[in-house]
Amino acid sequence: MKYLAAYLLLTIGGNTAPAASDISALLATVGVETESERVEALIAQLAGKDINELIAEGSSKLASVPAGGASAAAAPAAGGAAAAAEKAEEKKEEAKEESDDDMGFGLFD
């Protein structure tokens, strides 16, 4: 990810085709060591491609990924009513047992 981020920063800065040396130099300014094999692989994968088109394509793919709690919220509603009732009873029983923890003294007595 750091190599891709450096590549994107360089393209935003006006370098339309950053080289491996450009990425290494940028990362060296913040003290990050680079693995030349990984940088070269990134350059090879992005060679001849428009970065804006790749971002647009990736965004359209991400739009189909469900995000949020829609599926998680539906699961308890499907059969969780009985389980919720059992949990409520357990909480009531626990509350009765914990009432003696203050040894008869209240906070505002």
C-alpha positions in Angstrom: 0.0 0.0 0.0 2.8 2.4 0.7 4.2 2.0 -2.8 0.8 2.6 -4.3 0.2 5.6 -2.1 3.6 7.0 -3.2 2.7 6.3 -6.8 -0.6 8.2 -6.4 1.1 11.1 -4.7 3.6 11.4 -7.5 0.9 11.3 -10.2 -1.1 14.0 -8.3 2.1 16.1 -8.2 2.3 16.0 -12.0 4.5 13.0 -12.7 2.3 11.1 -15.1 4.6 8.0 -15.2 6.6 7.7 -11.9 9.6 5.5 -12.1 10.8 3.1 -9.4 13.5 5.7 -8.4 10.9 8.3 -8.0 8.9 6.2 -5.6 12.0 5.2 -3.7 13.1 8.8 -3.4 9.7 9.9 -2.1 9.6 7.2 0.5 13.1 7.8 1.6 12.2 11.4 2.5 10.0 10.0 5.3 12.4 7.3 6.3 10.7 4.3 4.6 12.9 1.6 3.1 11.7 0.2 -0.2 11.8 -3.3 -1.6 12.8 -2.8 -5.3 11.1 -6.0 -6.4 7.7 -4.8 -5.1 8.2 -1.3 -6.6 9.1 -2.8 -9.9 6.0 -5.1 -9.8 3.8 -2.1 -9.1 5.3 -0.1 -12.0 4.9 -3.1 -14.3 1.2 -3.5 -13.4 0.4 0.2 -13.8 2.5 0.7 -17.0 0.4 2.2 -19.8 -2.7 2.6 -17.7 -4.5 5.8 -16.8 -4.7 6.0 -13.0 -8.0 7.9 -13.1 -9.6 5.2 -15.1 -8.3 2.6 -12.6 -9.7 4.5 -9.7 -13.1 4.8 -11.4 -13.2 1.1 -12.2 -12.3 0.2 -8.6 -14.9 2.6 -7.3 -17.6 0.9 -9.4 -16.5 -2.5 -8.0 -16.7 -1.2 -4.5 -20.2 0.1 -5.0 -21.5 -3.5 -5.2 -19.9 -4.5 -1.9 -22.5 -4.3 1.0 -21.4 -2.0 3.7 -23.1 -1.3 7.0 -25.3 -3.3 9.2 -28.2 -4.1 6.9 -27.6 -7.9 6.8 -26.5 -7.9 10.5 -29.6 -6.1 11.6 -31.9 -8.5 9.8 -30.4 -11.6 11.5 -31.6 -10.8 15.1 -35.0 -9.9 13.8 -35.4 -13.2 12.0 -35.3 -15.4 15.1 -33.9 -13.5 17.9 -37.1 -12.6 19.8 -36.9 -15.7 22.0 -33.2 -15.2 22.7 -33.8 -11.6 23.6 -36.4 -12.6 26.1 -34.0 -15.1 27.7 -31.3 -12.5 28.0 -33.7 -10.1 29.6 -34.6 -12.7 32.2 -31.0 -13.4 32.9 -30.3 -9.7 33.4 -33.1 -9.4 35.9 -31.8 -12.3 37.9 -28.3 -10.9 37.9 -29.6 -7.6 39.1 -31.2 -9.2 42.2 -28.0 -11.0 43.1 -25.9 -7.8 42.8 -28.1 -5.7 45.0 -26.3 -6.8 48.2 -22.9 -5.6 46.9 -23.3 -2.2 48.6 -23.8 -3.8 52.0 -26.9 -1.8 52.7 -25.3 1.6 52.2 -26.4 3.7 49.3 -24.4 6.4 47.7 -26.8 9.2 48.8 -27.9 7.8 52.2 
